[in-house]
Amino acid sequence: MTVPQTVKINLQVATRGLNMMGLRNALLLNNELKAMAHLSRSLEFFKPLDEAQRSGGLREFLEKRDGPFQPEPFGPRSKPREE
């Protein structure tokens, strides 16, 4: 069994290494970008999605959101190429 102090020291060393590589700055930037994305929510884009979710639940919401992109190229539903 590993001594708890050793685990704490290893965690601290790993965390310091990640912080030195810029992890803290990346997380702070991510928070700023996430806030901007949530605040800039376009009503005309999300209104049909919200209505689909209310009427048909998660399945209809996902079909409405992902439908224009199906089938994905090289995805499970794509047709094999004719050569």
N, C-alpha and C positions, 0 to 999 in steps of 0.2 A: 504494500500500500504506500502511496506517495504521501509525504508529510505535507499538511496544509500550507505551511510557510513556503515550501518549495513551489507549490502551485501558484501562490500569490506573487512570488518573485518572478516566476516565468511569465505570468500574465502582465506584470508591470513592465518587464523587458520588452515583451511583444507590443504592448500598447505604446511605449516610448518610441519603438522603432517605427510603428505606423504613423505616429504623430510627426516624427521627423521627416517622413516621406510625404506629409501633407494631408493625412487623413482628416484631421480636425478641420482644416480649411475646406476640404471637399465636403464634409458634412454641413458646415455652416453655409456654403454656397448652395448645397442641395436644399436646405431649409428655405433660403431666399427664393430659389427658383420654384419650389413647390408652392410657396405662398402666392407667388405671381400667377402660377397656373390655376390655382383654385379661385383666385379673385377675378380672373379674366374669363370666367365661364360664359360662353356664348349661349344666350337663351334660345335663339333660333336653331342652333345645332342640337341642344339637349332636350328641347320640348318634345319632339317626336319620340326620343328615346325614353323619356320619363313617362309619356303616355303608354308606350308599349310595355313598360315595366308594370304600370298600374293595371293594365288590362290583361296581360298574359304572364306576368311574373318574370323571373330571371331568364327563362328560356327565350321568350319573345324579345326581351331586351337585347340579348346576345345575338339573336338572329337579325334584328334590326340594325345593330351596330356593325356586325361582322359580315352581313349578307353581301354588301357590294364588293367585298374582297375575296369571295369564294368563287371557284376553288382556288386555293393558293397554288402558285406555280411550284411544282415539285412536291406539293403537299399530298396528304392521303386521299383527297378527293379528285385530284387532277387526273386527266386522261393520259394514257401513255402516248408518246409521240409516234406518229406514223412516219416510217422511214422508207 
